[in-house]
Amino acid sequence: MMTNMQAAFVVGRRDFTATVYSRTFFFFLLGPLVILAFSVGMGTLSARMAERDSRSTVAVVANAGDYREILAAHERLKSAFGTEDLVDIVQAEPDYVVSDQVGQLLQAPDKKVLAVLTGGVDHPRLTGAVSDDGSVRRQVSTIIRDAREHRILSGHHLAVPPVDVPLVKVAQSAGSLAAERSLTSRLGQTLLFMLTVFLASMLLSNLAEEKSNKVIEVLAAAIPVDAIFAGKLGSMLLVSLLGIAVWTTAGIVGVELFLPVAHAPPPPAVGWPIFLALVFLYFAANYLLLGALFLGIGSQANSIREVQTMAMPVTMGQLLIFFFAQVAAGSINSLLGIAGAIFPFSSPLTMIARAAQTPELWPHAAALVWQALWVWLTVQLGASLFRSNVMKSGSGGARMKKAKA
């Protein structure tokens, strides 16, 4: 008698060979070209969401009186710029050494300050990771100019001197770093989602043909049903990885030939080598989780028509999980972010966003173990439902009993 592992290997090798050496596998490899436009659209949407998640914040080091003038000017300009475009400002009471305070504000990860304004309305000075002609400096200059003009209207001064806010550039601040990592996290989530929605949905119809020609009854009479499920799931994961390897190679060649000056996405918090390894592991976990679920759902269908009927609600469920993970990635350490990491079917998408935003590695080890446990539970549940609802009804159950006798 074969063990479950050996039986799963036999089933997986059979399915892998039949899939890769089929005529349709070539068209399967061409599939990503069809969804390329959708990927570009999702990437653009993710970039816009990342910009909203990391609004530009300027810390104003000033006493209450000076800050009141700047805040009033900021409120007056909101209607002209719009609340989505004008930078946010926060007050910081002046410390004994202002230069040290500026450095601490720019590096504080919890504040996410992009730049610091010192000197008040009379002697403004902007320090941060912003460009000379960028929107942040222009907006701060406009706020200072409005505050000075309001002084004239109030009768405090007789003339409005021209506003030129000197800029002290730094290489990076917590605000700019948070924006870059937020973009990387959403790109990682979009990549995992697009690959999974394209590849894992094929498992819905994996058992339909074998049920119609009674092959599944022969297999179930010879080896355990959970070994059949595990073998089919493993073989389709290998087929998917083979396809991804081909697409990645073609993408690298295309970038080298046609986009020689293409810029890499912003670096993740854990570094590129670990991040790419986690992308591979979380894709495998996401594929196995959803694939095991789809295999169990599809095994209950009696025909291809029923599988097609299931396709729409299954796709909608994937979209809901994706949007839930996107929202959770915006506040990774909040209750919602932790819930996204714990819920098994959104856990891979949420954790890849965490890898881009925070450098800790131990949560990923715990998450991968947690996801592996749920893969096993989902396979066991699907096999149990298949045995109880399919193999014990009709001629299949009778044949199984004869085979056992």
Buried (B, 14 or more C-beta within 10 A) or exposed (E): EEEBEEBBBBBBBBBBEEBBEEEEBEEBBEEBEEBEEEBEEBBEEBBEBBBEBBBBBBBBBBEEEBBEBBBBBBEBBEEEBEEEEBBEBEBBEEEEEBEEBBBBBBBBEEBBBBBBBBBBBEEBBBBBBBEEEBBBBEBBBBBBBBBBBBBEEEEEEEEEEEBEBEBEEBEEBBBBBBBBBBBBBBBBBBBBBBBBBBBBBBBBBBBBEBBEEEEBBEBBBBBBBBBBBBBBBBBBBBBBBBBBEBBEEEEEEEEEEEEEEEEEBBBBBBEEEBBEEBBEBBBBBBBBBBBBBBBBBBBBBEEEEBBEEBBEEBEEBBEEBBEBBBBBBBEBEEEBBBBBBEBBBBBBBBBBBBBBBBEEEEBBEEBBEBBBEBBEEBBBBBBEBBBEEBBEEEEBBEBBEEEEE
